[in-house]
Amino acid sequence: MIERDVPGTASAALVDRDAAVFFHQDGSSPCLAALRHVSGSWIEDMDGRRYLDLHGNTAHHIGHAHPELVAALKAQLDELTFSPRRYANEPATELAELLTAQWPDGRAKVLFTTGGSDAIELAMKLARVVTGRSATVSLEGCYHGHGLGAFGLSRAEPDRRLGSFLPDRVHVRSYWKYGAAAMIEDIERALRETPGGVAAIIAEPIRSNCHVPSLELWPEVRRLCDAAGTLLIFDEIPSGLGKTGLFFAFEHFGARPDMVVLGKALGGGILPIAAVLADARFDIAPELALGHYTHEKNPLTTRAALTGLRIILRDQLPARAARLEQVVRERVAELARSMPAIRSVRGKGLLLAIELDQQALAGVTEATLLQALLDHGISTTTKGRDALGFSPPMTISDDELVTALNSIAIAVRSVV
């Protein structure tokens, strides 16, 4: 565990208050520090310490507190603050129109939810309705959210204290651990042997841990799905909206899914909203309530998403992410020539991980490394034991990018 704040500081005091009232859970509570301000690529704690945010929960695609988005939300507060889901409103409809326009042929429809996990489960329900089947195939060790349905996709045998999850879950070996051939072999077996057939295969086209499959993998999965009458759902909650250098991560592979799930950065890094974007031909069950949420068409959350999406498209941020990827790769390759602890980069666009050499870092714990990064002004996470997350906003300046890479090099040198 990373060292908590120094006792007696304003940040430590708030962390202690927080820990006293929130249930403790891995990855969030007790907290690391307490923030008082975020802006652009930076976060600042209660004691004025500033960090370049290379994590941002993958929600800060346009940077923290983008001034254009803040202004749009203030204006929306004066106009319309709430809309029951039975009523249309301008921001929700415009957002749906703009999102569906990004679909490869434009023939798509959408449903909004308040979070990614809910959106994953909505997609699973829609797949069941469309196919008349209930089984879902997912990759062992994946992550699609913490709802009982979504979390059950992650592992065949989660912690037993959580009890049973949805039935009809089929887990296959992942490409990042066992290779593409093993994954395809397991998918073929699942499609062939699952009683009643498989409703959907759900996966991240590019894993949030920044593992990128071969160009041939998803087209082959698409072919298998088509032959079996199975839907393909891509979870782009962390990877979509341009972060990988193209608007949809699946565009890198030429394999179009039947549905894509978006979230995290969809709310501009300020408000929570997620979406299921799917082929319009699946609009076949108007008598069912597939995803009724109180804030389904909330004018504030949809205004946040609409404004953020317009910024991404107008400012050509996906192309910027692709350009900056090359800057990162070149600098890391340069560092690797003189620093045995740094190896290479994996990922696409600005959804990246800097791979580390475990032998060179023998005896250095993840907590020690992350603390050293904090000490040098970098806030990030590890991506497994062999990599550091490098996922800045697409709006990060060239100078900030150089500062981040140089600070990472200094921090790594300090612990080897």
Helices and strands as residue ranges (DSSP letters): H 10-21, E 35-39, E 42-45, E 50-53, G 56-58, H 67-79, H 90-101, E 108-113, H 116-131, E 135-139, H 148-151, G 160-162, E 169-172, H 175-178, H 180-193, E 198-203, H 217-228, E 231-235, G 249-252, E 259-262, G 264-267, E 274-279, G 280-282, H 299-314, H 317-338, E 342-348, E 351-356, H 366-375, E 378-379, E 387-390, H 398-415
